[in-house]
Amino acid sequence: MGDASVYGTLRRLYRAGALTSYVMPSDEGPHRRYYGITERGRAQLAESRVAWADFARALTLLLEAHVEVTA
């Protein structure tokens, strides 16, 4: 995954209210931006985990059914 993809995702999550951010000066180069997760972000993460588990479970059932048919 490229830097642009990571930072673009962080910006989208920040704009959606899922993250907080703050900037700290750096002695070595540009200022650094740090991100933290908000309560809204934690709720979105919990929902995404459930959705992923449901998807993974459905895919596992399909793959297991395919193995049984071809065996």
C-alpha positions as CSV (number, residue, x, y, z in Angstrom):
1,M,0.0,0.0,0.0
2,G,1.4,3.4,-1.0
3,D,1.8,6.4,1.2
4,A,-0.8,8.3,-0.8
5,S,-3.3,5.6,-0.1
6,V,-2.6,5.6,3.6
7,Y,-2.7,9.4,4.1
8,G,-5.8,9.7,1.8
9,T,-7.6,7.2,4.0
10,L,-6.5,9.0,7.2
11,R,-7.8,12.3,5.8
12,R,-11.2,10.7,4.8
13,L,-11.6,9.1,8.3
14,Y,-10.7,12.5,9.9
15,R,-13.3,14.3,7.8
16,A,-15.9,11.7,8.7
17,G,-15.2,12.3,12.4
18,A,-13.7,8.9,13.1
19,L,-10.2,10.3,13.9
20,T,-8.7,13.3,15.8
21,S,-5.4,14.7,14.8
22,Y,-2.8,17.1,16.0
23,V,0.5,18.5,14.7
24,M,3.8,18.4,16.6
25,P,7.0,20.2,15.5
26,S,9.9,18.1,14.5
27,D,13.6,18.8,14.8
28,E,14.2,16.6,11.7
29,G,12.2,17.8,8.8
30,P,8.5,18.8,8.5
31,H,6.0,18.9,11.3
32,R,4.5,15.5,12.2
33,R,0.7,14.8,12.3
34,Y,-0.6,12.3,14.8
35,Y,-4.0,10.6,14.7
36,G,-6.2,9.1,17.4
37,I,-9.5,7.3,17.1
38,T,-12.7,8.9,18.4
39,E,-15.8,7.2,19.9
40,R,-17.4,7.5,16.5
41,G,-14.4,5.8,14.9
42,R,-14.6,3.0,17.5
43,A,-18.2,2.4,16.6
44,Q,-17.4,2.4,12.9
45,L,-14.6,-0.1,13.6
46,A,-16.9,-2.4,15.5
47,E,-19.5,-2.3,12.7
48,S,-16.8,-3.0,10.1
49,R,-15.5,-6.0,12.2
50,V,-19.0,-7.5,12.2
51,A,-19.4,-7.0,8.5
52,W,-16.0,-8.5,7.8
53,A,-16.7,-11.5,10.0
54,D,-20.1,-12.1,8.2
55,F,-18.4,-11.8,4.8
56,A,-15.6,-14.2,5.9
57,R,-18.1,-16.7,7.3
58,A,-20.1,-16.6,4.0
59,L,-17.0,-17.1,1.9
60,T,-15.8,-20.0,4.0
61,L,-19.2,-21.7,3.7
62,L,-19.0,-21.3,-0.1
63,L,-15.5,-22.6,-0.3
64,E,-16.3,-25.6,1.9
65,A,-19.4,-26.4,-0.2
66,H,-17.2,-26.3,-3.3
67,V,-14.7,-28.6,-1.8
68,E,-17.4,-31.1,-0.8
69,V,-18.9,-31.0,-4.3
70,T,-15.6,-31.6,-6.1
71,A,-14.3,-34.2,-3.6
